[in-house]
Amino acid sequence: MKSKSGTIFLSGLIAGTLDILAAVIVYAVLLEKTTAIKILKSIASGIFKKDAYTGGSQMAWYGLGLHYIIAFTFAWFYFIIYPYLPFLKKNAIISGFLYGIFVWIVMNLIVLPIVFPLLPEKHFDFPLLLSILILMFCIGLPIASITRKYYSFR
């Protein structure tokens, strides 16, 4: 990537796409716990609350848009902090995995409890581990790799 905005856009687009695909494949297809539409509506419920679930397919589109806004925000944040944290430059895989864990912490321990104050208690089990792994591989790794590539040419 030659431009800052292009790098952020590409890393957010790839990370957002991989993350939503992983969520749909794992939770809707493999585990059959939900549907793709319900996943997207649950994302939209962060803004629209219960109305997201009673709304039509438009709410799923809002959820998808919100999902990408979140992915672009995390891509932007990594891009901004990258030059100031030397350990991020040492290994893109380790940095990406650590950033995926950071994203999980921010979303699950800060954002979601603020948006949904009555969330069920979290337990360290397979679903929790799976959600962390998805963010490590689908959000952290692509954002770290694409950002590193941009800065390696500077």
Secondary structure by P-SEA (a helix, b strand, c coil): cccaaaaaaaaaaaaaaaaaaaaaaacccccccccaaaaaaaaaccccccccccccaaaaaaaaaaaaaaaaaaaaaaaaaccccccccccaaaaaaaaaaaaaaaaacccccccccccccccccaaaaaaaaaaacccaaaaaaaaaaaaaac
